[in-house]
Amino acid sequence: MRVERQWWNGERSARARRDVYIRTDGEHWEVEAQAGGDAGRSTVHQCPGRQSAEILAQAWMGGPSRWQQVAR
């Protein structure tokens, strides 16, 4: 699967860092919410399509914050 979009919360310390990823292989879609950097914990959910993946990613990021999209 390739990363379609990625956001992070702007926190540089591994403990406070949060990332949200949307991935696809062109047919299947998934969203991952990661806490604590690469060594932290994560949750992955399968989605039926791009639109539902976008909705879930936005929900995981919550309200107004410093989330930034990572360029790919």
Gaussian input, Z-matrix of N, CA and C with variables (Angstrom, degrees):
# hf/3-21g

backbone

0 1
 N
 C     1     B1
 C     2     B2     1     A1
 N     3     B3     2     A2     1     D1
 C     4     B4     3     A3     2     D2
 C     5     B5     4     A4     3     D3
 N     6     B6     5     A5     4     D4
 C     7     B7     6     A6     5     D5
 C     8     B8     7     A7     6     D6
 N     9     B9     8     A8     7     D7
 C    10    B10     9     A9     8     D8
 C    11    B11    10    A10     9     D9
 N    12    B12    11    A11    10    D10
 C    13    B13    12    A12    11    D11
 C    14    B14    13    A13    12    D12
 N    15    B15    14    A14    13    D13
 C    16    B16    15    A15    14    D14
 C    17    B17    16    A16    15    D15
 N    18    B18    17    A17    16    D16
 C    19    B19    18    A18    17    D17
 C    20    B20    19    A19    18    D18
 N    21    B21    20    A20    19    D19
 C    22    B22    21    A21    20    D20
 C    23    B23    22    A22    21    D21
 N    24    B24    23    A23    22    D22
 C    25    B25    24    A24    23    D23
 C    26    B26    25    A25    24    D24
 N    27    B27    26    A26    25    D25
 C    28    B28    27    A27    26    D26
 C    29    B29    28    A28    27    D27
 N    30    B30    29    A29    28    D28
 C    31    B31    30    A30    29    D29
 C    32    B32    31    A31    30    D30
 N    33    B33    32    A32    31    D31
 C    34    B34    33    A33    32    D32
 C    35    B35    34    A34    33    D33
 N    36    B36    35    A35    34    D34
 C    37    B37    36    A36    35    D35
 C    38    B38    37    A37    36    D36
 N    39    B39    38    A38    37    D37
 C    40    B40    39    A39    38    D38
 C    41    B41    40    A40    39    D39
 N    42    B42    41    A41    40    D40
 C    43    B43    42    A42    41    D41
 C    44    B44    43    A43    42    D42
 N    45    B45    44    A44    43    D43
 C    46    B46    45    A45    44    D44
 C    47    B47    46    A46    45    D45
 N    48    B48    47    A47    46    D46
 C    49    B49    48    A48    47    D47
 C    50    B50    49    A49    48    D48
 N    51    B51    50    A50    49    D49
 C    52    B52    51    A51    50    D50
 C    53    B53    52    A52    51    D51
 N    54    B54    53    A53    52    D52
 C    55    B55    54    A54    53    D53
 C    56    B56    55    A55    54    D54
 N    57    B57    56    A56    55    D55
 C    58    B58    57    A57    56    D56
 C    59    B59    58    A58    57    D57
 N    60    B60    59    A59    58    D58
 C    61    B61    60    A60    59    D59
 C    62    B62    61    A61    60    D60
 N    63    B63    62    A62    61    D61
 C    64    B64    63    A63    62    D62
 C    65    B65    64    A64    63    D63
 N    66    B66    65    A65    64    D64
 C    67    B67    66    A66    65    D65
 C    68    B68    67    A67    66    D66
 N    69    B69    68    A68    67    D67
 C    70    B70    69    A69    68    D68
 C    71    B71    70    A70    69    D69
 N    72    B72    71    A71    70    D70
 C    73    B73    72    A72    71    D71
 C    74    B74    73    A73    72    D72
 N    75    B75    74    A74    73    D73
 C    76    B76    75    A75    74    D74
 C    77    B77    76    A76    75    D75
 N    78    B78    77    A77    76    D76
 C    79    B79    78    A78    77    D77
 C    80    B80    79    A79    78    D78
 N    81    B81    80    A80    79    D79
 C    82    B82    81    A81    80    D80
 C    83    B83    82    A82    81    D81
 N    84    B84    83    A83    82    D82
 C    85    B85    84    A84    83    D83
 C    86    B86    85    A85    84    D84
 N    87    B87    86    A86    85    D85
 C    88    B88    87    A87    86    D86
 C    89    B89    88    A88    87    D87
 N    90    B90    89    A89    88    D88
 C    91    B91    90    A90    89    D89
 C    92    B92    91    A91    90    D90
 N    93    B93    92    A92    91    D91
 C    94    B94    93    A93    92    D92
 C    95    B95    94    A94    93    D93
 N    96    B96    95    A95    94    D94
 C    97    B97    96    A96    95    D95
 C    98    B98    97    A97    96    D96
 N    99    B99    98    A98    97    D97
 C   100   B100    99    A99    98    D98
 C   101   B101   100   A100    99    D99
 N   102   B102   101   A101   100   D100
 C   103   B103   102   A102   101   D101
 C   104   B104   103   A103   102   D102
 N   105   B105   104   A104   103   D103
 C   106   B106   105   A105   104   D104
 C   107   B107   106   A106   105   D105
 N   108   B108   107   A107   106   D106
 C   109   B109   108   A108   107   D107
 C   110   B110   109   A109   108   D108
 N   111   B111   110   A110   109   D109
 C   112   B112   111   A111   110   D110
 C   113   B113   112   A112   111   D111
 N   114   B114   113   A113   112   D112
 C   115   B115   114   A114   113   D113
 C   116   B116   115   A115   114   D114
 N   117   B117   116   A116   115   D115
 C   118   B118   117   A117   116   D116
 C   119   B119   118   A118   117   D117
 N   120   B120   119   A119   118   D118
 C   121   B121   120   A120   119   D119
 C   122   B122   121   A121   120   D120
 N   123   B123   122   A122   121   D121
 C   124   B124   123   A123   122   D122
 C   125   B125   124   A124   123   D123
 N   126   B126   125   A125   124   D124
 C   127   B127   126   A126   125   D125
 C   128   B128   127   A127   126   D126
 N   129   B129   128   A128   127   D127
 C   130   B130   129   A129   128   D128
 C   131   B131   130   A130   129   D129
 N   132   B132   131   A131   130   D130
 C   133   B133   132   A132   131   D131
 C   134   B134   133   A133   132   D132
 N   135   B135   134   A134   133   D133
 C   136   B136   135   A135   134   D134
 C   137   B137   136   A136   135   D135
 N   138   B138   137   A137   136   D136
 C   139   B139   138   A138   137   D137
 C   140   B140   139   A139   138   D138
 N   141   B141   140   A140   139   D139
 C   142   B142   141   A141   140   D140
 C   143   B143   142   A142   141   D141
 N   144   B144   143   A143   142   D142
 C   145   B145   144   A144   143   D143
 C   146   B146   145   A145   144   D144
 N   147   B147   146   A146   145   D145
 C   148   B148   147   A147   146   D146
 C   149   B149   148   A148   147   D147
 N   150   B150   149   A149   148   D148
 C   151   B151   150   A150   149   D149
 C   152   B152   151   A151   150   D150
 N   153   B153   152   A152   151   D151
 C   154   B154   153   A153   152   D152
 C   155   B155   154   A154   153   D153
 N   156   B156   155   A155   154   D154
 C   157   B157   156   A156   155   D155
 C   158   B158   157   A157   156   D156
 N   159   B159   158   A158   157   D157
 C   160   B160   159   A159   158   D158
 C   161   B161   160   A160   159   D159
 N   162   B162   161   A161   160   D160
 C   163   B163   162   A162   161   D161
 C   164   B164   163   A163   162   D162
 N   165   B165   164   A164   163   D163
 C   166   B166   165   A165   164   D164
 C   167   B167   166   A166   165   D165
 N   168   B168   167   A167   166   D166
 C   169   B169   168   A168   167   D167
 C   170   B170   169   A169   168   D168
 N   171   B171   170   A170   169   D169
 C   172   B172   171   A171   170   D170
 C   173   B173   172   A172   171   D171
 N   174   B174   173   A173   172   D172
 C   175   B175   174   A174   173   D173
 C   176   B176   175   A175   174   D174
 N   177   B177   176   A176   175   D175
 C   178   B178   177   A177   176   D176
 C   179   B179   178   A178   177   D177
 N   180   B180   179   A179   178   D178
 C   181   B181   180   A180   179   D179
 C   182   B182   181   A181   180   D180
 N   183   B183   182   A182   181   D181
 C   184   B184   183   A183   182   D182
 C   185   B185   184   A184   183   D183
 N   186   B186   185   A185   184   D184
 C   187   B187   186   A186   185   D185
 C   188   B188   187   A187   186   D186
 N   189   B189   188   A188   187   D187
 C   190   B190   189   A189   188   D188
 C   191   B191   190   A190   189   D189
 N   192   B192   191   A191   190   D190
 C   193   B193   192   A192   191   D191
 C   194   B194   193   A193   192   D192
 N   195   B195   194   A194   193   D193
 C   196   B196   195   A195   194   D194
 C   197   B197   196   A196   195   D195
 N   198   B198   197   A197   196   D196
 C   199   B199   198   A198   197   D197
 C   200   B200   199   A199   198   D198
 N   201   B201   200   A200   199   D199
 C   202   B202   201   A201   200   D200
 C   203   B203   202   A202   201   D201
 N   204   B204   203   A203   202   D202
 C   205   B205   204   A204   203   D203
 C   206   B206   205   A205   204   D204
 N   207   B207   206   A206   205   D205
 C   208   B208   207   A207   206   D206
 C   209   B209   208   A208   207   D207
 N   210   B210   209   A209   208   D208
 C   211   B211   210   A210   209   D209
 C   212   B212   211   A211   210   D210
 N   213   B213   212   A212   211   D211
 C   214   B214   213   A213   212   D212
 C   215   B215   214   A214   213   D213

   B1=1.4518
   B2=1.5244
   B3=1.2902
   B4=1.4662
   B5=1.5277
   B6=1.3303
   B7=1.4549
   B8=1.5320
   B9=1.3070
   B10=1.4627
   B11=1.5265
   B12=1.3452
   B13=1.4612
   B14=1.5190
   B15=1.3382
   B16=1.4621
   B17=1.5199
   B18=1.3275
   B19=1.4589
   B20=1.5118
   B21=1.3349
   B22=1.4582
   B23=1.5172
   B24=1.3297
   B25=1.4576
   B26=1.5211
   B27=1.3097
   B28=1.4603
   B29=1.5147
   B30=1.3182
   B31=1.4665
   B32=1.5247
   B33=1.3207
   B34=1.4616
   B35=1.5374
   B36=1.3142
   B37=1.4670
   B38=1.5305
   B39=1.3157
   B40=1.4680
   B41=1.5191
   B42=1.3039
   B43=1.4673
   B44=1.5347
   B45=1.3239
   B46=1.4682
   B47=1.5276
   B48=1.3198
   B49=1.4596
   B50=1.5254
   B51=1.3277
   B52=1.4564
   B53=1.5281
   B54=1.3221
   B55=1.4667
   B56=1.5148
   B57=1.3340
   B58=1.4599
   B59=1.5300
   B60=1.3267
   B61=1.4577
   B62=1.5246
   B63=1.3187
   B64=1.4644
   B65=1.5177
   B66=1.3371
   B67=1.4687
   B68=1.5240
   B69=1.3360
   B70=1.4637
   B71=1.5243
   B72=1.3239
   B73=1.4588
   B74=1.5302
   B75=1.3335
   B76=1.4526
   B77=1.5162
   B78=1.3126
   B79=1.4630
   B80=1.5260
   B81=1.3241
   B82=1.4632
   B83=1.5266
   B84=1.3347
   B85=1.4658
   B86=1.5214
   B87=1.3475
   B88=1.4498
   B89=1.5176
   B90=1.3280
   B91=1.4600
   B92=1.5170
   B93=1.3285
   B94=1.4526
   B95=1.5185
   B96=1.3191
   B97=1.4609
   B98=1.5237
   B99=1.3338
   B100=1.4621
   B101=1.5264
   B102=1.3140
   B103=1.4621
   B104=1.5156
   B105=1.3149
   B106=1.4620
   B107=1.5126
   B108=1.3158
   B109=1.4579
   B110=1.5160
   B111=1.3260
   B112=1.4733
   B113=1.5304
   B114=1.3152
   B115=1.4623
   B116=1.5293
   B117=1.3187
   B118=1.4650
   B119=1.5179
   B120=1.3041
   B121=1.4684
   B122=1.5259
   B123=1.3317
   B124=1.4584
   B125=1.5196
   B126=1.3218
   B127=1.4489
   B128=1.5205
   B129=1.3255
   B130=1.4600
   B131=1.5217
   B132=1.3420
   B133=1.4660
   B134=1.5260
   B135=1.3126
   B136=1.4602
   B137=1.5228
   B138=1.3249
   B139=1.4628
   B140=1.5250
   B141=1.3304
   B142=1.4614
   B143=1.5289
   B144=1.3227
   B145=1.4603
   B146=1.5189
   B147=1.3318
   B148=1.4599
   B149=1.5267
   B150=1.3183
   B151=1.4586
   B152=1.5286
   B153=1.3088
   B154=1.4689
   B155=1.5315
   B156=1.3305
   B157=1.4626
   B158=1.5286
   B159=1.3300
   B160=1.4695
   B161=1.5312
   B162=1.3232
   B163=1.4630
   B164=1.5343
   B165=1.3266
   B166=1.4578
   B167=1.5303
   B168=1.3253
   B169=1.4643
   B170=1.5266
   B171=1.3248
   B172=1.4697
   B173=1.5285
   B174=1.3157
   B175=1.4651
   B176=1.5293
   B177=1.3241
   B178=1.4585
   B179=1.5169
   B180=1.3339
   B181=1.4647
   B182=1.5227
   B183=1.3277
   B184=1.4527
   B185=1.5175
   B186=1.3115
   B187=1.4639
   B188=1.5193
   B189=1.3269
   B190=1.4640
   B191=1.5262
   B192=1.2871
   B193=1.4653
   B194=1.5196
   B195=1.2877
   B196=1.4652
   B197=1.5174
   B198=1.3119
   B199=1.4533
   B200=1.5177
   B201=1.3220
   B202=1.4636
   B203=1.5228
   B204=1.3179
   B205=1.4662
   B206=1.5199
   B207=1.3146
   B208=1.4675
   B209=1.5158
   B210=1.3206
   B211=1.4656
   B212=1.5118
   B213=1.3079
   B214=1.4704
   B215=1.4985
   A1=108.68
   A2=115.37
   A3=119.98
   A4=109.28
   A5=115.16
   A6=120.37
   A7=108.12
   A8=115.99
   A9=123.15
   A10=110.15
   A11=116.41
   A12=122.37
   A13=108.69
   A14=115.36
   A15=121.47
   A16=108.84
   A17=115.48
   A18=121.96
   A19=108.63
   A20=116.61
   A21=120.79
   A22=108.05
   A23=115.99
   A24=120.50
   A25=114.43
   A26=118.84
   A27=122.14
   A28=114.72
   A29=117.97
   A30=121.32
   A31=109.29
   A32=116.52
   A33=120.60
   A34=113.24
   A35=117.99
   A36=118.79
   A37=108.81
   A38=116.31
   A39=120.76
   A40=110.86
   A41=117.45
   A42=121.40
   A43=112.20
   A44=117.69
   A45=121.58
   A46=113.35
   A47=117.12
   A48=120.35
   A49=112.17
   A50=115.23
   A51=123.30
   A52=107.89
   A53=116.25
   A54=122.11
   A55=108.99
   A56=115.89
   A57=122.21
   A58=106.76
   A59=116.44
   A60=122.83
   A61=110.27
   A62=116.18
   A63=122.13
   A64=105.58
   A65=116.33
   A66=121.54
   A67=109.91
   A68=113.84
   A69=119.60
   A70=109.72
   A71=113.80
   A72=119.81
   A73=108.99
   A74=116.17
   A75=122.14
   A76=112.39
   A77=116.39
   A78=121.79
   A79=111.36
   A80=116.71
   A81=122.92
   A82=109.30
   A83=115.39
   A84=121.71
   A85=109.26
   A86=116.80
   A87=121.43
   A88=109.71
   A89=115.06
   A90=122.05
   A91=107.10
   A92=116.23
   A93=121.78
   A94=109.27
   A95=116.69
   A96=123.25
   A97=106.27
   A98=116.05
   A99=121.08
   A100=109.28
   A101=116.78
   A102=123.08
   A103=109.11
   A104=117.09
   A105=120.74
   A106=115.25
   A107=118.48
   A108=120.90
   A109=112.56
   A110=116.22
   A111=121.54
   A112=113.27
   A113=117.08
   A114=120.34
   A115=112.49
   A116=116.87
   A117=121.13
   A118=112.90
   A119=115.19
   A120=120.80
   A121=109.36
   A122=115.12
   A123=119.04
   A124=110.63
   A125=113.84
   A126=122.63
   A127=107.28
   A128=116.40
   A129=121.54
   A130=109.11
   A131=115.73
   A132=120.94
   A133=109.22
   A134=115.59
   A135=121.73
   A136=108.52
   A137=117.43
   A138=122.91
   A139=108.86
   A140=117.27
   A141=119.83
   A142=114.18
   A143=118.08
   A144=119.68
   A145=111.87
   A146=115.38
   A147=121.86
   A148=111.96
   A149=117.01
   A150=120.36
   A151=111.72
   A152=117.22
   A153=119.42
   A154=110.86
   A155=117.74
   A156=120.90
   A157=110.56
   A158=117.16
   A159=121.59
   A160=110.41
   A161=117.19
   A162=121.51
   A163=110.42
   A164=116.88
   A165=120.69
   A166=111.03
   A167=117.60
   A168=120.95
   A169=110.48
   A170=117.27
   A171=121.00
   A172=110.85
   A173=116.99
   A174=120.61
   A175=110.65
   A176=117.84
   A177=120.87
   A178=112.05
   A179=116.73
   A180=118.97
   A181=111.33
   A182=117.48
   A183=121.01
   A184=112.61
   A185=115.32
   A186=122.68
   A187=113.08
   A188=115.32
   A189=120.84
   A190=111.50
   A191=115.89
   A192=121.28
   A193=109.13
   A194=116.07
   A195=120.79
   A196=112.67
   A197=118.66
   A198=121.17
   A199=110.19
   A200=115.88
   A201=122.49
   A202=108.82
   A203=115.32
   A204=118.59
   A205=108.49
   A206=116.10
   A207=122.57
   A208=107.33
   A209=116.74
   A210=121.34
   A211=109.93
   A212=115.90
   A213=122.43
   A214=109.53
   D1=145.87
   D2=177.49
   D3=-108.43
   D4=151.13
   D5=177.64
   D6=-78.54
   D7=119.75
   D8=178.08
   D9=-83.71
   D10=-44.47
   D11=179.32
   D12=-148.03
   D13=151.40
   D14=176.98
   D15=-144.76
   D16=139.98
   D17=173.58
   D18=-128.21
   D19=154.72
   D20=172.11
   D21=-138.34
   D22=158.50
   D23=-172.50
   D24=-85.36
   D25=4.39
   D26=176.46
   D27=83.98
   D28=1.34
   D29=179.49
   D30=-87.30
   D31=128.97
   D32=-176.75
   D33=-86.42
   D34=-26.16
   D35=179.90
   D36=-74.89
   D37=139.75
   D38=-177.53
   D39=-59.24
   D40=-37.27
   D41=-177.00
   D42=-63.48
   D43=-37.19
   D44=-176.21
   D45=-95.86
   D46=-10.54
   D47=-176.12
   D48=-69.07
   D49=140.26
   D50=175.46
   D51=-133.62
   D52=139.02
   D53=177.86
   D54=-131.67
   D55=148.00
   D56=173.18
   D57=-129.39
   D58=130.62
   D59=-178.34
   D60=-122.31
   D61=142.41
   D62=166.28
   D63=-113.53
   D64=126.91
   D65=-179.80
   D66=-125.92
   D67=151.91
   D68=175.73
   D69=-150.91
   D70=155.74
   D71=170.84
   D72=-111.04
   D73=12.12
   D74=-178.41
   D75=98.43
   D76=-19.08
   D77=179.79
   D78=-123.16
   D79=-43.48
   D80=-178.50
   D81=-106.46
   D82=148.47
   D83=-179.69
   D84=-125.94
   D85=144.52
   D86=174.75
   D87=-145.47
   D88=154.53
   D89=176.24
   D90=-123.99
   D91=133.46
   D92=177.36
   D93=-119.38
   D94=131.76
   D95=172.00
   D96=-109.89
   D97=121.87
   D98=-175.87
   D99=-119.50
   D100=135.17
   D101=177.98
   D102=-122.21
   D103=135.02
   D104=175.28
   D105=89.49
   D106=22.13
   D107=178.79
   D108=72.80
   D109=-165.74
   D110=-175.83
   D111=-60.33
   D112=-32.02
   D113=-178.45
   D114=-90.24
   D115=1.38
   D116=-177.15
   D117=-83.19
   D118=-161.91
   D119=-178.78
   D120=-103.76
   D121=159.41
   D122=179.96
   D123=-148.87
   D124=160.37
   D125=176.45
   D126=-129.39
   D127=132.98
   D128=179.41
   D129=-120.38
   D130=133.25
   D131=176.62
   D132=-125.71
   D133=135.88
   D134=174.99
   D135=-78.68
   D136=144.65
   D137=179.51
   D138=-128.66
   D139=149.34
   D140=-178.61
   D141=-74.67
   D142=-15.63
   D143=-179.69
   D144=-171.49
   D145=179.29
   D146=-177.64
   D147=-59.83
   D148=-45.43
   D149=-175.73
   D150=-61.84
   D151=-44.63
   D152=179.12
   D153=-67.29
   D154=-34.00
   D155=176.60
   D156=-64.17
   D157=-42.25
   D158=178.29
   D159=-63.00
   D160=-43.19
   D161=-179.52
   D162=-63.03
   D163=-45.60
   D164=179.65
   D165=-64.04
   D166=-44.09
   D167=179.40
   D168=-59.16
   D169=-45.12
   D170=178.98
   D171=-62.55
   D172=-40.53
   D173=179.39
   D174=-63.44
   D175=-40.87
   D176=179.81
   D177=-67.63
   D178=-29.54
   D179=178.39
   D180=-76.93
   D181=-19.99
   D182=176.43
   D183=75.42
   D184=-157.42
   D185=-176.31
   D186=-76.36
   D187=-157.54
   D188=-177.52
   D189=-56.56
   D190=130.67
   D191=179.08
   D192=-161.70
   D193=-166.66
   D194=-178.25
   D195=-100.35
   D196=24.94
   D197=-179.56
   D198=-59.27
   D199=138.20
   D200=-179.69
   D201=-129.41
   D202=139.09
   D203=175.64
   D204=-78.82
   D205=136.19
   D206=178.75
   D207=-89.45
   D208=128.72
   D209=179.80
   D210=-69.64
   D211=141.48
   D212=179.21
   D213=-120.16

